[in-house]
Amino acid sequence: MTTVSIRIDETLVNAARSAAKSEFRTLQGQIEFWAKVGRAALDNPDLPASFIAESLMSMNEPADEATPFVPRSGTSA
């Protein structure tokens, strides 16, 4: 992957560094994650940002650790 250098406000970098530590990401990974959430939020203004973030995180979950979806229905089989 090619990298580029950019200037980012120090306050944002410090916030990303703090969030990265709690989310077990690198600083670069945290800023990239926020950018992806922001882009998806702009593309889908009807979805809550928390839903978008959780969806992006679940997409990176290893398939063997994922919990299968079991629908709850109102009728018994």
PyRosetta script that sets phi, psi and omega in degrees:
from pyrosetta import init, pose_from_sequence

init()
pose = pose_from_sequence("MTTVSIRIDETLVNAARSAAKSEFRTLQGQIEFWAKVGRAALDNPDLPASFIAESLMSMNEPADEATPFVPRSGTSA")
pose.set_psi(1, 135.8)
pose.set_omega(1, 177.5)
pose.set_phi(2, -82.8)
pose.set_psi(2, 141.5)
pose.set_omega(2, 177.7)
pose.set_phi(3, -116.6)
pose.set_psi(3, 155.2)
pose.set_omega(3, 175.3)
pose.set_phi(4, -133.5)
pose.set_psi(4, 154.1)
pose.set_omega(4, 177.0)
pose.set_phi(5, -96.5)
pose.set_psi(5, 135.6)
pose.set_omega(5, 176.3)
pose.set_phi(6, -135.8)
pose.set_psi(6, 160.2)
pose.set_omega(6, 176.6)
pose.set_phi(7, -98.5)
pose.set_psi(7, 129.5)
pose.set_omega(7, 179.2)
pose.set_phi(8, -130.3)
pose.set_psi(8, 141.0)
pose.set_omega(8, 178.8)
pose.set_phi(9, -52.8)
pose.set_psi(9, 136.5)
pose.set_omega(9, -177.0)
pose.set_phi(10, -60.1)
pose.set_psi(10, -34.2)
pose.set_omega(10, 178.7)
pose.set_phi(11, -63.3)
pose.set_psi(11, -42.0)
pose.set_omega(11, 178.2)
pose.set_phi(12, -66.8)
pose.set_psi(12, -40.9)
pose.set_omega(12, 178.7)
pose.set_phi(13, -62.0)
pose.set_psi(13, -43.5)
pose.set_omega(13, 179.1)
pose.set_phi(14, -64.5)
pose.set_psi(14, -39.8)
pose.set_omega(14, 177.5)
pose.set_phi(15, -65.4)
pose.set_psi(15, -40.5)
pose.set_omega(15, 179.1)
pose.set_phi(16, -67.0)
pose.set_psi(16, -39.0)
pose.set_omega(16, 179.1)
pose.set_phi(17, -62.1)
pose.set_psi(17, -43.0)
pose.set_omega(17, 178.7)
pose.set_phi(18, -65.4)
pose.set_psi(18, -45.4)
pose.set_omega(18, 179.4)
pose.set_phi(19, -66.0)
pose.set_psi(19, -37.7)
pose.set_omega(19, -179.8)
pose.set_phi(20, -61.7)
pose.set_psi(20, -40.3)
pose.set_omega(20, -179.6)
pose.set_phi(21, -62.9)
pose.set_psi(21, -43.4)
pose.set_omega(21, -178.5)
pose.set_phi(22, -75.4)
pose.set_psi(22, -22.4)
pose.set_omega(22, -179.3)
pose.set_phi(23, -99.5)
pose.set_psi(23, 3.9)
pose.set_omega(23, 180.0)
pose.set_phi(24, 57.8)
pose.set_psi(24, 43.6)
pose.set_omega(24, 176.1)
pose.set_phi(25, -120.1)
pose.set_psi(25, 164.7)
pose.set_omega(25, 170.7)
pose.set_phi(26, -78.6)
pose.set_psi(26, 165.7)
pose.set_omega(26, 176.1)
pose.set_phi(27, -58.3)
pose.set_psi(27, -46.5)
pose.set_omega(27, 178.6)
pose.set_phi(28, -61.4)
pose.set_psi(28, -42.2)
pose.set_omega(28, 179.3)
pose.set_phi(29, -63.1)
pose.set_psi(29, -37.5)
pose.set_omega(29, 179.8)
pose.set_phi(30, -67.8)
pose.set_psi(30, -43.9)
pose.set_omega(30, 179.6)
pose.set_phi(31, -65.4)
pose.set_psi(31, -39.9)
pose.set_omega(31, 176.6)
pose.set_phi(32, -63.5)
pose.set_psi(32, -40.6)
pose.set_omega(32, 178.7)
pose.set_phi(33, -62.1)
pose.set_psi(33, -47.1)
pose.set_omega(33, 178.4)
pose.set_phi(34, -59.9)
pose.set_psi(34, -39.3)
pose.set_omega(34, 179.2)
pose.set_phi(35, -64.0)
pose.set_psi(35, -41.9)
pose.set_omega(35, 179.0)
pose.set_phi(36, -64.8)
pose.set_psi(36, -42.3)
pose.set_omega(36, 178.2)
pose.set_phi(37, -62.8)
pose.set_psi(37, -44.5)
pose.set_omega(37, 179.7)
pose.set_phi(38, -62.5)
pose.set_psi(38, -43.1)
pose.set_omega(38, 179.1)
pose.set_phi(39, -64.7)
pose.set_psi(39, -44.4)
pose.set_omega(39, 179.4)
pose.set_phi(40, -65.7)
pose.set_psi(40, -35.7)
pose.set_omega(40, 178.8)
pose.set_phi(41, -66.2)
pose.set_psi(41, -39.5)
pose.set_omega(41, 177.5)
pose.set_phi(42, -67.5)
pose.set_psi(42, -35.6)
pose.set_omega(42, 179.2)
pose.set_phi(43, -75.3)
pose.set_psi(43, -21.7)
pose.set_omega(43, -176.9)
pose.set_phi(44, -133.2)
pose.set_psi(44, 68.8)
pose.set_omega(44, -173.8)
pose.set_phi(45, -63.8)
pose.set_psi(45, -15.8)
pose.set_omega(45, 179.9)
pose.set_phi(46, -83.7)
pose.set_psi(46, -8.2)
pose.set_omega(46, -179.3)
pose.set_phi(47, -99.8)
pose.set_psi(47, 139.5)
pose.set_omega(47, 175.9)
pose.set_phi(48, -66.8)
pose.set_psi(48, 144.8)
pose.set_omega(48, -179.2)
pose.set_phi(49, -59.7)
pose.set_psi(49, -35.3)
pose.set_omega(49, 179.6)
pose.set_phi(50, -64.2)
pose.set_psi(50, -37.8)
pose.set_omega(50, 177.5)
pose.set_phi(51, -65.2)
pose.set_psi(51, -42.2)
pose.set_omega(51, 179.4)
pose.set_phi(52, -63.0)
pose.set_psi(52, -46.2)
pose.set_omega(52, -179.2)
pose.set_phi(53, -61.4)
pose.set_psi(53, -45.5)
pose.set_omega(53, 180.0)
pose.set_phi(54, -64.8)
pose.set_psi(54, -37.3)
pose.set_omega(54, 178.5)
pose.set_phi(55, -65.3)
pose.set_psi(55, -43.3)
pose.set_omega(55, 178.3)
pose.set_phi(56, -64.0)
pose.set_psi(56, -40.0)
pose.set_omega(56, 178.9)
pose.set_phi(57, -66.1)
pose.set_psi(57, -39.3)
pose.set_omega(57, -178.7)
pose.set_phi(58, -68.8)
pose.set_psi(58, -27.9)
pose.set_omega(58, 178.0)
pose.set_phi(59, -66.5)
pose.set_psi(59, -23.8)
pose.set_omega(59, 179.8)
pose.set_phi(60, -93.8)
pose.set_psi(60, -1.2)
pose.set_omega(60, 178.1)
pose.set_phi(61, -68.2)
pose.set_psi(61, 136.2)
pose.set_omega(61, 174.8)
pose.set_phi(62, -61.0)
pose.set_psi(62, 137.6)
pose.set_omega(62, -175.9)
pose.set_phi(63, -59.9)
pose.set_psi(63, -34.3)
pose.set_omega(63, -178.4)
pose.set_phi(64, -74.1)
pose.set_psi(64, -13.6)
pose.set_omega(64, 177.6)
pose.set_phi(65, -100.6)
pose.set_psi(65, -5.5)
pose.set_omega(65, -177.2)
pose.set_phi(66, -73.9)
pose.set_psi(66, 144.9)
pose.set_omega(66, 175.6)
pose.set_phi(67, -88.9)
pose.set_psi(67, 126.0)
pose.set_omega(67, -179.4)
pose.set_phi(68, -65.2)
pose.set_psi(68, 145.8)
pose.set_omega(68, 178.3)
pose.set_phi(69, -77.1)
pose.set_psi(69, 127.2)
pose.set_omega(69, 176.8)
pose.set_phi(70, -123.7)
pose.set_psi(70, 108.2)
pose.set_omega(70, -178.3)
pose.set_phi(71, -67.6)
pose.set_psi(71, 144.1)
pose.set_omega(71, 173.7)
pose.set_phi(72, -97.8)
pose.set_psi(72, 123.2)
pose.set_omega(72, 179.6)
pose.set_phi(73, -114.2)
pose.set_psi(73, 157.9)
pose.set_omega(73, -178.9)
pose.set_phi(74, -79.5)
pose.set_psi(74, -9.9)
pose.set_omega(74, -178.2)
pose.set_phi(75, -113.8)
pose.set_psi(75, 148.0)
pose.set_omega(75, 176.8)
pose.set_phi(76, -92.4)
pose.set_psi(76, 144.6)
pose.set_omega(76, -179.9)
pose.set_phi(77, -86.8)
pose.dump_pdb("model.pdb")
